[in-house]
């Protein structure tokens, strides 16, 4: 959209969202779309600390780190609105979904080394191709397909989980996804009308906030399910009475 301050990063070379550019600083193109990634990064950091402190499997540490990388990539993209930084946002989105695919499906995969090997080369190949060909609508279709592939397994985990607090995490995951999607679509579809309002609700920034919580709820639910599979007696406890995380009790032999 129209600019305020002069641009430190040069002309916009990528997709713009429904926020005026360089209004608050010449170094940040879309201010609210940039800072709205901070909650997701902090939530991923909290999840990482919990995973390391209780010695969860390394897959969860990598997952939380990937959430942080995605948030940082999104910040750089919205701060600069440059093509390279957009790919630094989009490529980690695919890598993150491949990690979710691995965590969801690997427990029942009989050939343990084949899945991570295939997913690694798949992710590396996508990164190279995306850098060369700059996928547009193809990226979005590809990402949606990866998300859809994860849904059946996530639903299976949900119906086989008896713990009410864990089920609540799954419901919060779904709720934040739908609320975030409404914000994202409103920002894209009704941008012309919103631009004429006195107050811009910053739908894309809200999408970032909701998806930060969405990832945290998904990760926490999956940590609970994996701990159940390992016989670690998981419980969902709440810090200060409202902030959920998983607490486990490993057998002494582990």
PAZAPA-4460 file (N, C-alpha, C; in steps of 0.05 Angstrom, whole numbers, plus 32768, in hexadecimal, padded with zeros to 4 digits):
% residues 254
    n_x    n_y    n_z   ca_x   ca_y   ca_z    c_x    c_y    c_z   seq   type   mol
   8011   7FE8   8000   8000   8000   8000   8012   8019   8000     1      X     A
   8005   8030   8000   8013   8049   7FFE   8027   804C   8015     2      X     A
   803C   805B   8011   8052   805D   8024   8050   8077   8034     3      X     A
   805E   8077   804B   8061   808E   805C   807D   8098   805A     4      X     A
   808F   808D   806A   80AB   8094   806A   80B8   8089   8050     5      X     A
   80D0   8093   8049   80DF   8088   8033   80E9   806C   803A     6      X     A
   80EB   805B   8026   80F2   803F   802B   8110   803B   802D     7      X     A
   8119   802F   8043   8135   8027   8046   813C   8010   8034     8      X     A
   8129   7FFE   802F   812E   7FE5   8020   812A   7FE7   8002     9      X     A
   8121   7FFD   7FF8   811D   8000   7FDC   8101   7FFA   7FD4    10      X     A
   80FC   7FF9   7FBA   80E0   7FF4   7FB0   80D6   7FD8   7FB9    11      X     A
   80BC   7FD6   7FBD   80AF   7FBD   7FC5   80B1   7FAA   7FAD    12      X     A
   80BA   7F91   7FB3   80BD   7F7D   7F9D   80AC   7F64   7FA3    13      X     A
   8099   7F66   7FB5   808A   7F4E   7FBC   806D   7F56   7FC3    14      X     A
   805E   7F42   7FCD   8042   7F46   7FD4   803F   7F5A   7FEA    15      X     A
   802C   7F6C   7FE7   8026   7F80   7FFD   800C   7F78   800A    16      X     A
   8009   7F80   8023   7FF1   7F7A   8032   7FE2   7F93   8039    17      X     A
   7FCC   7F91   8047   7FBB   7FA8   804B   7FC4   7FB9   8063    18      X     A
   7FDD   7FC2   8061   7FE9   7FD4   8074   7FFA   7FE8   8066    19      X     A
   7FF8   8002   806C   8007   8016   805F   8025   8012   8066    20      X     A
   8035   8016   8051   8052   8011   8054   8061   8029   8060    21      X     A
   8075   8023   8070   8088   8036   807B   807A   804D   8089    22      X     A
   8066   8048   8099   8057   805D   80A7   8066   8064   80C1    23      X     A
   8071   8050   80CF   807E   8055   80E9   809C   8056   80E8    24      X     A
   80A8   804C   80D3   80C5   804B   80D1   80CD   8046   80B4    25      X     A
   80E4   8052   80AC   80EE   804D   8090   80FB   8031   808E    26      X     A
   80FF   8024   80A6   810B   8009   80A6   80F7   7FF2   80A7    27      X     A
   80DE   7FF9   80AC   80C9   7FE4   80AF   80B2   7FEB   809C    28      X     A
   80AF   7FDA   8087   809A   7FE0   8073   807E   7FDD   8080    29      X     A
   8078   7FC6   808A   805E   7FC1   8097   8062   7FBC   80B5    30      X     A
   805D   7FD1   80C4   8065   7FD1   80E0   8055   7FBC   80F0    31      X     A
   803B   7FBC   80EE   802B   7FA9   80FE   802E   7F8C   80F4    32      X     A
   8031   7F89   80DA   8036   7F6E   80D0   8051   7F63   80D8    33      X     A
   8063   7F75   80DF   807E   7F6D   80E8   807E   7F66   8105    34      X     A
   8074   7F78   8116   8076   7F73   8133   8063   7F5E   813D    35      X     A
   804E   7F57   812D   803A   7F44   8135   8046   7F27   8135    36      X     A
   805E   7F24   812B   806B   7F0A   812C   8078   7F05   8147    37      X     A
   807C   7F19   8157   808A   7F16   8170   807C   7F03   8183    38      X     A
   8061   7F04   8187   8055   7EF0   8199   805A   7ED3   8191    39      X     A
   8059   7ECD   8177   805E   7EB2   816E   807B   7EA9   8174    40      X     A
   808E   7EBB   8170   80AA   7EB5   8176   80AD   7EAF   8194    41      X     A
   80A1   7EC0   81A5   80A3   7EBC   81C2   8096   7EA2   81CB    42      X     A
   807F   7E9B   81BF   8071   7E82   81C6   8082   7E6A   81BD    43      X     A
   808F   7E6C   81A6   80A0   7E56   819D   80B8   7E54   81B0    44      X     A
   80C3   7E6A   81B9   80D9   7E69   81CC   80D1   7E5B   81E6    45      X     A
   80B9   7E62   81F0   80AE   7E55   8208   80AC   7E37   8204    46      X     A
   80A1   7E2F   81ED   809E   7E13   81E6   80B9   7E05   81E5    47      X     A
   80CD   7E13   81D9   80E8   7E07   81D7   80F4   7E03   81F3    48      X     A
   80F1   7E17   8204   80FC   7E14   821F   80EF   7DFC   822E    49      X     A
   80D5   7DFA   822B   80C7   7DE3   8238   80D0   7DC8   822D    50      X     A
   80D4   7DC7   8212   80DD   7DAE   8206   80F9   7DA6   820F    51      X     A
   810B   7DBA   8211   8126   7DB5   8219   8127   7DAE   8237    52      X     A
   8118   7DBD   8247   8119   7DB9   8264   810F   7D9D   826C    53      X     A
   80FB   7D93   825E   80F0   7D79   8265   80FB   7D62   8253    54      X     A
   810E   7D6A   8242   811C   7D56   8231   8109   7D47   821F    55      X     A
   80F7   7D56   8211   80E7   7D4A   81FC   80FA   7D42   81E5    56      X     A
   80EF   7D32   81D3   80FF   7D2B   81BB   8107   7D43   81AB    57      X     A
   811E   7D41   819E   8129   7D58   8190   8116   7D63   817A    58      X     A
   8105   7D52   8170   80F2   7D5B   815B   80E2   7D73   8164    59      X     A
   80DB   7D74   817E   80CB   7D8B   8188   80DC   7DA4   818B    60      X     A
   80F5   7DA1   8193   8107   7DB8   8194   810A   7DC4   8178    61      X     A
   810E   7DB2   8164   8111   7DBC   8149   80F7   7DC9   813F    62      X     A
   80E0   7DBE   8147   80C7   7DCA   813F   80C3   7DE6   814A    63      X     A
   80C9   7DEA   8164   80C7   7E04   8170   80DB   7E18   8163    64      X     A
   80F3   7E0E   815E   8107   7E20   8150   80FD   7E28   8135    65      X     A
   80F0   7E15   8127   80E6   7E1B   810C   80CF   7E30   810E    66      X     A
   80BF   7E2F   8123   80AB   7E44   8127   80B8   7E5F   812B    67      X     A
   80CE   7E60   813A   80DC   7E79   813E   80E8   7E83   8124    68      X     A
   80F4   7E71   8114   8100   7E79   80FB   80EB   7E85   80E8    69      X     A
   80D3   7E77   80E8   80BD   7E81   80D7   80B5   7E9D   80E0    70      X     A
   80B3   7EA2   80FA   80AB   7EBC   8104   80BF   7ED2   80FC    71      X     A
   80D9   7ECB   80FF   80EE   7EDE   80F8   80EE   7EE3   80DA    72      X     A
   80EA   7ECE   80CA   80E8   7ED2   80AD   80D1   7EE3   80A5    73      X     A
   80BA   7EE0   80B3   80A3   7EF0   80AD   80A8   7F0E   80B4    74      X     A
   80B6   7F12   80CA   80BD   7F2D   80D2   80CE   7F3B   80BD    75      X     A
   80E2   7F2C   80B3   80F4   7F38   809F   80E4   7F3D   8085    76      X     A
   80D2   7F2C   807E   80C3   7F30   8065   80B1   7F49   8067    77      X     A
   80A2   7F4B   807D   8090   7F62   807F   809F   7F7C   8085    78      X     A
   80B6   7F7A   8090   80C6   7F92   8095   80D2   7F9D   807B    79      X     A
   80D7   7F8C   8068   80E5   7F94   8050   80D5   7F93   8036    80      X     A
   80C1   7F81   8035   80B1   7F7C   801D   80C3   7F77   8005    81      X     A
   80D8   7F67   8009   80EA   7F5F   7FF3   80E6   7F42   7FEC    82      X     A
   80EB   7F3B   7FD3   80E7   7F1F   7FC9   80F7   7F0B   7FD9    83      X     A
   8110   7F10   7FDE   8120   7EFD   7FEC   8115   7EF7   8008    84      X     A
   810D   7F0D   8016   8103   7F09   8031   80E8   7EFB   8031    85      X     A
   80D8   7EFE   801B   80BF   7EF0   8019   80C4   7ED2   8017    86      X     A
   80D8   7ECA   8009   80DF   7EAE   8008   80EA   7EA4   8022    87      X     A
   80F7   7EB6   8031   8100   7EAF   804C   80E9   7EAC   8060    88      X     A
   80D2   7EB5   8058   80B9   7EB0   8068   80AB   7E97   805E    89      X     A
   80A9   7E93   8044   8099   7E7E   8039   80A7   7E62   803A    90      X     A
   80C1   7E61   8036   80CF   7E48   8037   80CE   7E3B   8052    91      X     A
   80D2   7E4A   8068   80CF   7E3E   8083   80B3   7E35   8089    92      X     A
   809F   7E41   807C   8083   7E37   807F   8081   7E1A   8076    93      X     A
   808D   7E14   805F   808D   7DF9   8055   809D   7DE6   8066    94      X     A
   80B5   7DEF   806F   80C5   7DDF   8080   80B6   7DD8   809A    95      X     A
   80A8   7DEB   80A5   8099   7DE7   80BD   8084   7DD2   80B9    96      X     A
   8075   7DD3   80A3   8061   7DBF   809E   806D   7DA3   809A    97      X     A
   8085   7DA1   808F   8092   7D87   808C   8099   7D7C   80A8    98      X     A
   80A1   7D8E   80BA   80A6   7D85   80D5   808D   7D7B   80E3    99      X     A
   8077   7D89   80DF   805D   7D7F   80EA   8056   7D64   80DE   100      X     A
   805A   7D61   80C4   8054   7D47   80B7   8065   7D31   80C4   101      X     A
   807E   7D36   80C8   8090   7D22   80D5   8087   7D1B   80F1   102      X     A
   8081   7D2F   8101   8078   7D2A   811D   805E   7D1B   811E   103      X     A
   804C   7D21   810B   8032   7D14   810B   8033   7CF7   8102   104      X     A
   8043   7CF2   80ED   8042   7CD8   80E0   8059   7CC5   80E7   105      X     A
   806F   7CCF   80F1   8086   7CBE   80F6   8082   7CA8   810B   106      X     A
   8071   7CAC   8120   806E   7C96   8133   8065   7C7C   8127   107      X     A
   8056   7C7C   8112   804D   7C63   8105   805B   7C5C   80EB   108      X     A
   8071   7C6A   80E6   8080   7C65   80CD   8095   7C4F   80D3   109      X     A
   8093   7C3A   80C4   80A4   7C22   80C9   80C1   7C26   80C2   110      X     A
   80C7   7C36   80AE   80E2   7C3A   80A5   80EB   7C56   80AF   111      X     A
   80F7   7C56   80C7   80FB   7C6F   80D6   810D   7C83   80C7   112      X     A
   8121   7C7A   80B8   8133   7C8C   80AB   8129   7C98   8091   113      X     A
   8115   7C8B   8085   810D   7C94   806B   80FD   7CAE   806C   114      X     A
   80EC   7CB1   8080   80DB   7CC9   8081   80EC   7CE2   8085   115      X     A
   80FD   7CE4   8099   810C   7CFD   809D   811F   7D03   8085   116      X     A
   8129   7CEE   8079   813B   7CF2   8062   812B   7CFD   804A   117      X     A
   8114   7CF2   8045   8103   7CFC   802F   80FA   7D18   8034   118      X     A
   80F1   7D1E   804D   80E7   7D39   8053   80FE   7D4D   8052   119      X     A
   8116   7D46   805A   812C   7D58   8058   8132   7D60   803B   120      X     A
   8134   7D4C   802A   813A   7D52   800E   8122   7D60   8000   121      X     A
   810A   7D5A   8009   80F3   7D68   7FFE   80F4   7D85   8005   122      X     A
   80F9   7D8B   801F   80FB   7DA7   8028   8112   7DB6   801A   123      X     A
   8129   7DA9   8017   8140   7DB6   800A   8139   7DBB   7FED   124      X     A
   812D   7DA7   7FE0   8125   7DAB   7FC4   8112   7DC1   7FC0   125      X     A
   80FE   7DC3   7FD2   80EA   7DD9   7FCF   80F8   7DF4   7FD2   126      X     A
   810B   7DF6   7FE5   8118   7E0F   7FEA   8127   7E19   7FD0   127      X     A
   8134   7E06   7FC3   8143   7E0D   7FAB   8130   7E15   7F94   128      X     A
   811B   7E05   7F90   8108   7E0B   7F7B   80F9   7E25   7F80   129      X     A
   80F2   7E2A   7F99   80E3   7E43   7FA0   80F5   7E5B   7F9B   130      X     A
   810F   7E58   7FA1   8122   7E6E   7F9C   8126   7E74   7F7E   131      X     A
   8124   7E5E   7F6E   8128   7E61   7F51   810F   7E6B   7F42   132      X     A
   80F8   7E61   7F4A   80E0   7E66   7F3B   80CB   7E78   7F48   133      X     A
   80D0   7E7F   7F61   80BF   7E92   7F6F   80A1   7E8A   7F6D   134      X     A
   809A   7E73   7F77   807F   7E6A   7F76   806C   7E7E   7F82   135      X     A
   8055   7E83   7F75   8041   7E95   7F80   8029   7E85   7F8A   136      X     A
   8015   7E82   7F79   7FFD   7E72   7F81   8005   7E55   7F86   137      X     A
   801A   7E4C   7F78   8023   7E30   7F7C   802D   7E2B   7F99   138      X     A
   803A   7E40   7FA4   8042   7E3D   7FC0   802B   7E3A   7FD3   139      X     A
   8016   7E4A   7FCF   7FFE   7E49   7FE0   7FF0   7E2E   7FDE   140      X     A
   7FED   7E24   7FC5   7FE0   7E0A   7FC1   7FF1   7DF4   7FCE   141      X     A
   800B   7DF5   7FCB   801D   7DE1   7FD7   801B   7DE2   7FF5   142      X     A
   801A   7DFA   8001   8019   7DFC   801E   7FFE   7DF2   8028   143      X     A
   7FE8   7DF8   801B   7FCE   7DEE   8023   7FCD   7DCF   8022   144      X     A
   7FD9   7DC3   800E   7FDA   7DA6   800C   7FE9   7D9A   8023   145      X     A
   7FFF   7DA6   802B   800E   7D9C   8041   7FFE   7D9E   805B   146      X     A
   7FEF   7DB4   805E   7FDE   7DB7   8076   7FC8   7DA1   8076   147      X     A
   7FBC   7D9D   805F   7FA6   7D89   805E   7FB0   7D6D   8064   148      X     A
   7FC9   7D67   805C   7FD4   7D4C   8061   7FD7   7D47   807F   149      X     A
   7FDA   7D5C   808F   7FDE   7D5A   80AC   7FC4   7D57   80BB   150      X     A
   7FAD   7D5F   80AF   7F94   7D60   80BD   7F8A   7D44   80C6   151      X     A
   7F8A   7D30   80B5   7F80   7D15   80BE   7F8F   7D0A   80D6   152      X     A
   7FA9   7D0D   80D6   7FB9   7D03   80ED   7FB3   7D13   8106   153      X     A
   7FB1   7D2D   8103   7FAB   7D3E   811A   7F90   7D37   8126   154      X     A
   7F7C   7D31   8115   7F62   7D29   811E   7F63   7D0E   812C   155      X     A
   7F74   7CFC   8122   7F77   7CE2   812F   7F82   7CE5   814B   156      X     A
   7F96   7CF6   814E   7FA1   7CFC   8169   7F8B   7D07   817B   157      X     A
   7F7B   7D19   8170   7F66   7D25   8181   7F52   7D11   818B   158      X     A
   7F48   7CFF   817A   7F33   7CEC   8182   7F3E   7CD7   8194   159      X     A
   7F58   7CD2   8194   7F64   7CBE   81A5   7F6F   7CC9   81BF   160      X     A
   7F6C   7CE3   81C2   7F75   7CF1   81DB   7F5D   7CF4   81EE   161      X     A
   7F60   7CEA   8206   7F4A   7CEB   8219   7F4C   7D02   822C   162      X     A
   7F64   7D0D   822E   7F68   7D23   8241   7F59   7D3C   8238   163      X     A
   7F48   7D48   8249   7F38   7D5F   8242   7F49   7D77   823C   164      X     A
   7F5E   7D7B   824C   7F6F   7D93   8248   7F7E   7D91   822E   165      X     A
   7F86   7D79   8227   7F94   7D76   820D   7F81   7D7B   81F6   166      X     A
   7F69   7D71   81F8   7F55   7D76   81E3   7F4F   7D94   81E1   167      X     A
   7F50   7DA2   81F7   7F4B   7DBF   81F6   7F61   7DCC   81E6   168      X     A
   7F7A   7DC3   81E8   7F90   7DCD   81D8   7F8A   7DCA   81BA   169      X     A
   7F80   7DB2   81B3   7F7A   7DAD   8197   7F63   7DC0   818D   170      X     A
   7F50   7DC5   819F   7F3A   7DD7   8197   7F44   7DF4   8194   171      X     A
   7F56   7DFC   81A6   7F62   7E17   81A3   7F72   7E19   818A   172      X     A
   7F7F   7E03   8182   7F8E   7E03   8169   7F7C   7E08   8151   173      X     A
   7F65   7DFB   8151   7F51   7DFE   813B   7F46   7E1A   813C   174      X     A
   7F3F   7E24   8154   7F32   7E3E   8157   7F44   7E54   814D   175      X     A
   7F5E   7E53   8156   7F70   7E69   814E   7F76   7E68   8130   176      X     A
   7F75   7E50   8124   7F79   7E4E   8107   7F62   7E5B   80F8   177      X     A
   7F49   7E56   8100   7F32   7E61   80F3   7F31   7E80   80F7   178      X     A
   7F36   7E89   810F   7F36   7EA6   8114   7F4C   7EB4   8104   179      X     A
   7F64   7EA7   8103   7F79   7EB3   80F4   7F73   7EB3   80D6   180      X     A
   7F67   7E9E   80CC   7F60   7E9D   80B0   7F4B   7EB2   80A8   181      X     A
   7F38   7EB7   80BA   7F24   7ECC   80B5   7F33   7EE8   80B3   182      X     A
   7F46   7EEC   80C4   7F55   7F06   80C4   7F65   7F08   80AA   183      X     A
   7F72   7EF2   80A2   7F82   7EF2   808A   7F71   7EF7   8071   184      X     A
   7F5B   7EE9   806F   7F49   7EED   8058   7F3D   7F09   8057   185      X     A
   7F35   7F13   806E   7F29   7F2E   806F   7F3D   7F42   8065   186      X     A
   7F56   7F3F   806E   7F6B   7F52   8066   7F70   7F51   8048   187      X     A
   7F6E   7F3A   803C   7F73   7F37   801F   7F5B   7F40   800E   188      X     A
   7F43   7F36   8017   7F2B   7F3A   8006   7F20   7F56   8009   189      X     A
   7F20   7F61   8021   7F13   7F7A   8026   7F26   7F91   802A   190      X     A
   7F3E   7F8F   801F   7F53   7FA3   8024   7F4A   7FBF   801A   191      X     A
   7F3E   7FBF   8003   7F35   7FD9   7FF7   7F22   7FE8   800A   192      X     A
   7F0F   7FD9   8015   7EFC   7FE5   8027   7F09   7FED   8042   193      X     A
   7F1A   7FDB   804C   7F28   7FE0   8066   7F39   7FF8   8064   194      X     A
   7F46   7FFC   804C   7F58   8013   8049   7F49   802E   804C   195      X     A
   7F2F   802E   8049   7F20   8047   804C   7F16   804B   8068   196      X     A
   7F1B   8038   807A   7F12   803B   8096   7F25   804D   80A5   197      X     A
   7F1B   8059   80BA   7F2C   8069   80CB   7F40   8058   80DA   198      X     A
   7F38   803F   80E1   7F49   802D   80F0   7F4C   8013   80E1   199      X     A
   7F65   800B   80DB   7F6B   7FF2   80CD   7F6E   7FDC   80E3   200      X     A
   7F5D   7FC7   80E2   7F5F   7FB2   80F7   7F78   7FA0   80F4   201      X     A
   7F88   7FA4   80DF   7FA1   7F96   80DA   7F9C   7F77   80DB   202      X     A
   7F8C   7F6E   80C8   7F85   7F52   80C7   7F9C   7F3F   80C3   203      X     A
   7FB0   7F47   80B3   7FC7   7F36   80AF   7FD8   7F34   80C8   204      X     A
   7FDA   7F4A   80D7   7FE9   7F49   80F0   7FDB   7F37   8104   205      X     A
   7FC0   7F38   8105   7FB1   7F27   8117   7FB5   7F09   810F   206      X     A
   7FB7   7F04   80F4   7FBD   7EE9   80EB   7FD7   7EDF   80F7   207      X     A
   7FEC   7EF0   80F8   8005   7EE8   8103   8002   7EE1   8121   208      X     A
   7FF3   7EF2   812F   7FF0   7EEC   814C   7FE0   7ED2   8151   209      X     A
   7FCA   7ECF   8142   7FBB   7EB6   8145   7FCB   7E9E   813E   210      X     A
   7FDB   7EA0   8129   7FEA   7E89   8120   8002   7E83   8132   211      X     A
   800B   7E97   8140   801F   7E92   8155   8014   7E81   816B   212      X     A
   7FFC   7E87   8174   7FEF   7E77   8188   7FE7   7E5C   817D   213      X     A
   7FDE   7E5C   8163   7FD7   7E43   8156   7FEE   7E2F   8156   214      X     A
   8006   7E38   814F   801D   7E26   814F   8023   7E1D   816B   215      X     A
   8021   7E2F   817F   8027   7E26   819A   8013   7E11   81A4   216      X     A
   7FFA   7E15   819F   7FE6   7E01   81A7   7FEA   7DE6   8199   217      X     A
   7FF0   7DE8   817F   7FF5   7DCF   8170   800E   7DC0   817B   218      X     A
   8023   7DCF   8180   803C   7DC3   818A   8037   7DB6   81A6   219      X     A
   8029   7DC4   81B7   8024   7DBA   81D2   8012   7DA1   81D1   220      X     A
   7FFE   7DA2   81C0   7FED   7D8A   81BD   7FFD   7D72   81B3   221      X     A
   800E   7D76   819F   801F   7D61   8194   8033   7D57   81A9   222      X     A
   803E   7D68   81B9   8050   7D60   81CE   8041   7D4E   81E2   223      X     A
   8028   7D55   81E8   8018   7D45   81FB   8014   7D29   81EE   224      X     A
   800C   7D28   81D5   8006   7D0E   81C8   801F   7CFD   81C6   225      X     A
   8036   7D09   81C0   804F   7CFA   81BE   8057   7CF0   81D9   226      X     A
   8054   7D00   81EE   805B   7CF7   8209   8049   7CDF   8211   227      X     A
   8030   7CDF   8209   801F   7CC8   820E   8029   7CAF   8200   228      X     A
   8031   7CB2   81E7   803C   7C9B   81D8   8055   7C90   81E6   229      X     A
   8065   7CA1   81F2   807E   7C99   81FF   807A   7C90   821C   230      X     A
   8061   7C92   8226   805B   7C8B   8242   8067   7C9D   8257   231      X     A
   8066   7CB8   8251   8073   7CCB   8262   805E   7CD9   8275   232      X     A
   8047   7CCF   8277   8032   7CD9   8289   802F   7CF8   8286   233      X     A
   8027   7D02   826E   8025   7D1F   826A   800C   7D2B   8277   234      X     A
   800F   7D44   827E   7FF8   7D53   8289   7FFA   7D6F   827D   235      X     A
   7FE3   7D7B   8277   7FE2   7D97   826F   7FDE   7DA7   8288   236      X     A
   7FF1   7DB8   828E   7FF0   7DC9   82A5   7FF0   7DE6   829B   237      X     A
   7FE8   7DF8   82AD   7FE5   7E14   82A4   7FF5   7E27   82B6   238      X     A
   8007   7E35   82AA   8017   7E49   82B8   8006   7E61   82BE   239      X     A
   8006   7E69   82D7   7FF5   7E80   82E1   7FD7   7E7A   82DC   240      X     A
   7FD0   7E61   82DA   7FB4   7E5A   82D8   7FA8   7E5B   82BC   241      X     A
   7FB7   7E64   82A7   7FAB   7E66   828D   7FBD   7E5E   8276   242      X     A
   7FD8   7E5F   8279   7FEA   7E5A   8263   7FF1   7E3C   8262   243      X     A
   7FE9   7E2D   824E   7FED   7E10   824E   8008   7E07   8245   244      X     A
   8012   7DF3   8251   802A   7DE5   8248   8029   7DC8   8252   245      X     A
   803A   7DB7   8247   8039   7D9A   824D   804F   7D94   8262   246      X     A
   8047   7D86   8277   8059   7D7D   828B   805A   7D5E   828A   247      X     A
   8071   7D52   828A   8073   7D35   8288   8082   7D2A   82A0   248      X     A
   807E   7D10   82A4   808C   7D01   82B8   8097   7CE8   82AC   249      X     A
   80B1   7CE9   82A4   80BD   7CD2   8297   80C3   7CBC   82AC   250      X     A
   80C0   7CA2   82A3   80C9   7C8C   82B5   80E7   7C8F   82BB   251      X     A
   80EF   7C86   82D3   810A   7C8A   82DC   811E   7C7D   82C9   252      X     A
   8116   7C68   82BA   8127   7C5A   82A8   812F   7C6B   8290   253      X     A
   811F   7C81   828B   8124   7C93   8275   8132   7CAD   827E   254      X     A
***
